[in-house]
Amino acid sequence: MDVGSAQKQKVAENCEHCPATKATLKTEIFSYGNAAFTRILADVVDLNINALRNRGKAVVVAKHLCGHATDMALSRCISSSLKHAEGAKGLTVEIICIAPCCHQKMRWHNYSNQKFLESLGLGGKKMFTSLVNLIQLSRHQNLKKFEYRKWKGLKDFDFDTIKGLGRCSRRILEEGRLRLLREQGFHAELVSYADESITPDNLVIIAERVQSLQGKKSGDSHSEK
């Protein structure tokens, strides 16, 4: 399942490919040779993964999923997993691989783990806006003093310090997302997939449903016997 992609992509034989893009809900069936797949065009917030005609396990992949679209996608993945645990049929999300980006587009009311930020004393719209603005500043290679010192809280910092604060802010927001996944039954980690010199958006959220991991361990121990 490729979330956020509107382009046709070649897929392996017998795979199901179900992207969700922000558009009017629409279902189309495509095929490349013998490899048929389904393409769902919908706003990710409205996507009910369990309601898709597919059955079995799903891997969710999204590269540079802008702003709070990452939070919406995580919410849909968690919802799918919870519904499956309650006996729902259809696809269930087992693995998540999402690379967030464009944090400056995020808004406090859309962030998926407000409780985590509040526990750090960083809750609320004003503080959240400061965090995402720091992240945006940290993406620049060079800024003149007047370009950031118009913010009173930054007037005593040099640009290298501001970049460091921005990276810390990014890490805090991603940590909130990781903790949300862990609370909902996923093993989750944040991984760097490219050097920062290539892209400042070089972090990816990797998560796997804990039940899947437990099943693998049980299978491994059984095979060893």
Buried (B, 14 or more C-beta within 10 A) or exposed (E): BBBBBEEEEEBEEEEBBBBBBBEEEEEEEEEBEEBBBBBBBBBBBEBBBBEBEBEEEBEBBBBBBBBBBBBBBBBBBBBBBBBBEEEBEBBBBBBBBBBBBBBBEBEBEBBBBBEBBEEEEBBEEEBBBBBBBBBBBBBBEEBEEEEBBEBEEBEEBEBEEBBEBBBEBBEBBBBBBBBBBBEBBBBBEBEEBEEEEEBBBBBBBBBBBBBBEEEEEEEEEEEEE
